[in-house]
Amino acid sequence: MKVELIQVEPIALLPTQAGCAVFLGDGKKSIVFYIEPAIGASINAVLSGQKPPRPLTHDLFVQVLGAFGARVTHVIISKVEDEIFYAHLHLSAENEIMEKKIIDADARPSDCIALAVRQEAPIMFVKSVWDQQPDMTHVLEELRNEGMTDEGGDDIPF
């Protein structure tokens, strides 16, 4: 049985007291989930075009992947249990040592998103999981109308 997928994109990142709220959207609906502040900063750095003076952890991981002839092909957020999201990181590797290899690794959605935005890889949601999540578009619109800003008072760039 083929699982139906929905492609989504990060549409906003909002610092919270406990971390960051990531809004993902498909053009019709947006959902939110919460991640650690460091991973939020990592995602924000890419999406806002910032170039940190030293590589962040996800930048290092992408460099290592590249050294082995591998790249992120896509990520799939596959389930939610007890309000915890689960994801799969899909990699493709081909180099002088081995034939083409496809890897499907269990990973946190936050890490998957941080890697996907660096490699411009699609972020997918299992449709049945996506459909179960409440639409938070109205919350995001309210925050934008109120002048959503980061901790320094600057507008959130995306």
Secondary structure, DSSP 4 states (H G I P E B T S, - for coil): -PPPEEEEEEEEEEE-SSSEEEEEE-SS-EEEEEE-HHHHHHHHHHHTT---SS--HHHHHHHHHHHTTEEEEEEEEEEEETTEEEEEEEEEE--SSS--EEEEEEE-HHHHHHHHHHHT--EEEEHHHHHHSPP-HHHHHHHHHTT-B-TTSPBP--
